């Protein structure tokens, strides 16, 4: 069915209240969008983190008379000239419209990430079937891509791996399909644990993937490989915990880091690791190294 879309420029402090008011005016759905396309990674359960400059987007049935709604929002000082836009959205199959944005992607030489509704481009490749869902990590973000390419370069045969901040399970599942015999995934979000388990089952590797919330994470376990694609702050704060999972001579990759944050993260890890040169993808980077 066709829709009317009302998009309002807001801020982090006003977005939630504006969204609530839109719902009271008959809006069918509210979406919060970052005006600067800044990603948010793995929010805590129950949290809805918002950006400094947030657009609030509301959808109304196409038969809605928007004049009284616009007048009401103007009187409530929510709308003013230049801070909103009304658009008529054409009638589309929005589920298929959303699906067409995701297509098989190759990372490195062997590894492909493929949506479940598509045919795999190379049946002889290492194919991970993964659909966009509640948890982050479909390969489309540079930090995920950097980690996937790193895993593709390694010989993971018979290796053990820790995926710290597993999200959708994409890195953990890729590691198993690339030859790892055991992978431990850890995440703060129960939704990420569920998504990782579902994706592991879809790929037939659930028997090799162990998933834990931090309170349940295994003690006295060290892996051959550790990968942590989270954010610079947690990478620094949790460096001792992350490094404790890595065997001497084991390999580690860290991402979720902006280029200007890389030096501080290197400093947190170089006391125990020989660090490799920084690898960049746009403004994001991956750090890797070997534990001494």
Wavefront OBJ file of the C-alpha trace (Angstrom):
o trace
v 0.000 0.000 0.000
v 1.171 3.612 -0.550
v 2.285 5.754 2.383
v 2.924 9.342 3.368
v 6.310 9.859 4.991
v 6.969 12.726 7.397
v 10.655 13.259 8.150
v 11.622 15.661 10.949
v 15.097 16.922 11.872
v 15.542 16.361 15.591
v 18.258 15.846 18.208
v 19.208 13.048 20.553
v 17.307 14.802 23.356
v 14.059 15.385 21.436
v 13.782 12.359 19.135
v 12.024 9.982 21.532
v 9.385 12.550 22.527
v 8.728 13.474 18.884
v 8.337 9.804 18.013
v 5.760 9.359 20.786
v 3.798 12.399 19.585
v 3.780 11.124 15.996
v 2.294 7.838 17.165
v -0.445 9.781 18.960
v -1.326 11.548 15.679
v -2.006 8.266 13.897
v 1.459 7.429 12.605
v 1.773 3.723 11.736
v 5.527 3.385 12.292
v 8.408 5.525 13.561
v 12.049 5.125 12.554
v 15.086 6.963 13.946
v 17.818 7.727 11.402
v 21.317 9.116 11.890
v 21.726 12.240 9.772
v 25.472 11.575 9.431
v 25.303 7.809 8.831
v 27.192 6.959 12.028
v 26.724 3.289 13.011
v 25.780 2.112 16.501
v 27.183 -1.296 17.439
v 25.540 -3.821 19.765
v 23.351 -1.680 22.069
v 22.633 -3.075 25.511
v 19.391 -4.996 25.859
v 16.488 -2.591 26.279
v 18.457 0.436 25.123
v 17.717 2.524 22.020
v 20.879 4.590 21.529
v 20.359 7.739 19.468
v 22.783 9.963 17.627
v 23.413 13.663 18.229
v 21.645 14.646 14.997
v 18.698 12.310 14.569
v 15.968 12.339 11.938
v 12.569 11.039 13.054
v 10.690 9.393 10.210
v 6.989 8.594 10.499
v 4.764 6.660 8.082
v 1.084 7.490 7.656
v -1.575 5.776 5.579
v -1.800 7.466 2.170
v -5.452 8.448 2.826
v -4.470 10.510 5.893
v -5.257 14.221 5.762
v -1.919 15.631 6.891
v -3.021 19.279 7.180
v -4.400 19.094 10.736
v -1.432 16.969 11.802
v 1.054 19.485 10.397
v -0.831 22.344 12.068
v -0.855 20.502 15.399
v 2.878 19.777 15.205
v 3.576 23.423 14.318
v 1.564 24.621 17.326
v 3.502 22.158 19.488
v 6.702 23.795 18.186
v 7.896 20.500 16.731
v 7.713 21.666 13.118
v 9.096 24.848 11.673
v 10.066 25.951 8.194
v 12.993 23.907 6.936
v 13.104 21.168 9.572
v 10.677 18.674 8.011
v 9.729 17.082 4.725
v 6.591 15.320 3.469
v 6.869 12.656 0.778
v 4.401 10.365 -0.959
v 5.884 6.866 -1.119
v 4.887 4.723 -4.048
v 3.159 1.404 -3.601
v 5.863 -1.285 -3.452
v 6.472 -4.727 -2.076
v 8.592 -3.303 0.724
v 9.840 -6.717 1.881
v 11.303 -7.403 -1.559
v 12.538 -3.819 -1.817
v 14.514 -4.342 1.412
v 15.820 -7.749 0.316
v 17.253 -6.493 -2.975
v 19.841 -4.391 -1.110
v 21.583 -7.540 0.129
v 23.512 -9.722 -2.290
v 26.353 -12.276 -2.091
v 29.678 -10.677 -1.121
v 33.178 -12.113 -1.396
v 35.815 -11.559 1.302
v 39.341 -12.600 0.478
v 39.868 -15.539 -1.856
v 37.685 -18.291 -0.395
v 34.900 -16.756 1.648
v 31.424 -15.639 0.544
v 28.570 -14.267 2.669
v 25.245 -15.023 0.956
v 21.643 -14.100 1.853
v 19.544 -17.246 2.149
v 17.180 -16.187 -0.672
v 19.963 -16.030 -3.280
v 21.908 -18.689 -5.168
v 25.542 -19.025 -4.143
v 27.869 -17.681 -6.871
v 30.485 -20.400 -6.281
v 29.321 -23.731 -4.804
v 32.965 -24.734 -4.253
v 33.748 -21.657 -2.155
v 33.327 -21.306 1.617
v 29.736 -20.037 1.728
v 28.137 -18.576 4.851
v 24.366 -18.162 4.563
v 23.325 -15.161 6.607
v 20.269 -12.900 6.628
v 20.093 -9.384 8.088
v 18.365 -9.532 11.457
v 18.200 -8.056 14.944
v 21.922 -8.308 15.659
v 24.560 -6.395 13.744
v 26.968 -8.060 11.366
v 26.070 -8.962 7.798
v 29.398 -8.147 6.181
v 28.246 -4.823 4.787
v 30.134 -2.690 7.329
v 33.873 -2.119 6.775
v 34.813 -3.415 10.243
v 33.102 -6.747 9.603
v 34.629 -6.950 6.132
v 38.113 -6.304 7.535
v 37.736 -9.166 10.014
v 36.318 -11.568 7.420
v 39.234 -10.898 5.081
v 41.658 -11.494 7.948
v 40.055 -14.832 8.803
v 40.177 -15.841 5.142
v 43.961 -15.335 5.153
v 44.524 -17.734 8.069
v 44.935 -21.497 8.192
v 42.155 -22.302 10.670
v 42.321 -26.066 10.272
v 41.830 -27.713 13.667
v 42.151 -24.326 15.427
v 40.165 -22.919 18.362
v 38.715 -19.399 18.054
v 37.114 -16.815 20.349
v 34.716 -14.298 18.752
v 34.459 -11.548 21.376
v 31.293 -9.539 20.642
v 29.843 -12.098 18.257
v 26.750 -10.115 17.141
v 25.058 -12.113 14.384
v 27.705 -14.850 14.609
v 29.089 -14.008 11.181
v 32.764 -14.174 12.198
v 32.300 -17.262 14.350
v 30.451 -19.136 11.608
v 32.979 -18.046 8.982
v 35.803 -19.327 11.190
v 34.132 -22.737 11.524
v 33.491 -23.000 7.803
v 37.122 -22.060 7.194
v 38.214 -25.049 9.276
v 38.117 -24.144 12.990
v 37.218 -27.106 15.197
v 35.761 -25.084 18.092
v 34.567 -21.477 18.369
v 33.448 -19.635 21.495
v 31.204 -16.611 20.897
v 30.663 -14.014 23.622
v 28.239 -11.080 23.557
v 26.538 -8.760 26.051
v 23.205 -8.894 24.196
v 20.913 -11.946 24.561
v 19.470 -11.108 21.129
v 22.950 -11.541 19.653
v 23.245 -14.958 21.310
v 19.913 -16.001 19.786
v 20.831 -14.634 16.353
v 24.216 -16.372 16.415
v 22.624 -19.671 17.400
v 19.977 -19.408 14.662
v 22.570 -18.538 12.034
v 24.841 -21.375 13.161
v 21.962 -23.832 12.822
v 21.130 -22.469 9.353
v 24.735 -23.128 8.336
v 24.934 -26.566 9.940
v 27.729 -25.653 12.372
v 25.855 -25.270 15.668
v 27.688 -28.265 17.159
v 31.008 -26.391 16.923
v 29.827 -23.034 18.294
v 29.494 -22.294 22.020
v 27.713 -19.048 22.929
v 27.891 -17.163 26.222
v 26.838 -13.949 27.900
v 29.774 -12.350 29.786
v 28.596 -13.658 33.154
v 28.731 -17.206 31.811
v 31.852 -16.975 29.661
v 34.330 -19.825 30.167
v 37.289 -19.418 32.497
v 40.794 -20.794 31.976
v 40.229 -21.274 28.235
v 42.759 -20.090 25.678
v 42.269 -20.149 21.918
v 44.606 -20.134 18.941
v 42.743 -17.185 17.417
v 40.840 -14.257 18.962
v 38.791 -11.771 16.957
v 37.005 -8.811 18.571
v 34.927 -6.485 16.387
v 33.396 -4.142 18.944
v 34.407 -0.504 19.642
v 37.640 1.227 20.600
v 36.517 2.043 24.153
v 35.592 -1.529 25.145
v 38.644 -2.885 23.312
v 40.875 -0.772 25.553
v 38.915 -1.341 28.764
v 38.647 -5.106 28.233
v 42.119 -5.680 26.807
v 43.275 -7.879 29.700
v 40.152 -10.048 29.480
v 40.421 -10.355 25.689
v 44.140 -11.140 25.770
v 43.609 -13.754 28.483
v 41.710 -15.823 25.900
v 44.699 -15.930 23.543
v 47.446 -18.560 23.714
v 51.088 -17.493 23.457
v 51.949 -17.255 19.749
v 48.228 -16.991 19.006
v 46.829 -14.457 16.516
v 44.430 -11.628 17.332
v 42.397 -9.179 15.243
v 40.660 -6.080 16.596
v 38.207 -3.842 14.756
v 35.342 -1.420 15.287
v 38.084 1.230 15.464
v 38.279 4.574 13.703
v 41.665 5.463 12.248
v 42.258 8.204 14.805
v 41.568 5.721 17.643
v 44.021 3.092 16.449
v 47.119 4.359 18.290
v 45.393 4.192 21.679
v 44.166 0.645 21.015
v 47.624 -0.459 19.825
v 49.065 0.901 23.077
v 46.652 -1.246 25.107
v 47.722 -4.460 23.332
v 51.379 -4.020 22.410
v 52.567 -4.831 25.941
v 51.658 -8.471 25.235
v 51.509 -8.597 21.428
v 53.687 -7.876 18.444
v 51.352 -5.677 16.421
v 51.120 -5.639 12.613
v 50.623 -2.486 10.512
v 47.142 -0.965 10.613
v 44.818 -2.031 7.765
v 42.282 0.588 6.624
v 38.874 0.460 4.951
v 37.483 3.986 4.546
v 37.839 5.635 7.987
v 37.771 2.274 9.822
v 40.733 0.098 10.635
v 41.732 -3.382 11.730
v 44.584 -4.124 14.092
v 46.178 -7.552 14.272
v 49.113 -9.142 15.966
v 50.679 -12.150 17.646
v 50.830 -12.722 21.395
v 54.327 -13.088 22.769
l 1 2 3 4 5 6 7 8 9 10 11 12 13 14 15 16 17 18 19 20 21 22 23 24 25 26 27 28 29 30 31 32 33 34 35 36 37 38 39 40 41 42 43 44 45 46 47 48 49 50 51 52 53 54 55 56 57 58 59 60 61 62 63 64 65 66 67 68 69 70 71 72 73 74 75 76 77 78 79 80 81 82 83 84 85 86 87 88 89 90 91 92 93 94 95 96 97 98 99 100 101 102 103 104 105 106 107 108 109 110 111 112 113 114 115 116 117 118 119 120 121 122 123 124 125 126 127 128 129 130 131 132 133 134 135 136 137 138 139 140 141 142 143 144 145 146 147 148 149 150 151 152 153 154 155 156 157 158 159 160 161 162 163 164 165 166 167 168 169 170 171 172 173 174 175 176 177 178 179 180 181 182 183 184 185 186 187 188 189 190 191 192 193 194 195 196 197 198 199 200 201 202 203 204 205 206 207 208 209 210 211 212 213 214 215 216 217 218 219 220 221 222 223 224 225 226 227 228 229 230 231 232 233 234 235 236 237 238 239 240 241 242 243 244 245 246 247 248 249 250 251 252 253 254 255 256 257 258 259 260 261 262 263 264 265 266 267 268 269 270 271 272 273 274 275 276 277 278 279 280 281 282 283 284 285 286 287 288 289 290 291 292
